[in-house]
């Protein structure tokens, strides 16, 4: 799975990460990571939203593959 994170200057918040799911294994790892995220601080929330977006893109491009979160 590819991850892109653009860091802002020290005085600003970083942009949320961007994940690209490339394989079935990446997809399974993303599902697992979402289930493991329980802390709801700002970083965890941004990671969670980015993972959910990556899963949405994967499921759109790979119909018939879907797991319940």
HUPEVEN-V801839 format. One line per field, one symbol per residue. burial: + if it has 24 or more other C-alpha atoms within 12 Angstrom, else -. A space follows every 10 residues. Layout:
burial->???
This chain:
burial->---------- ------++++ +-----++-+ +--+------ -----+++++ ++++++-++- ---------
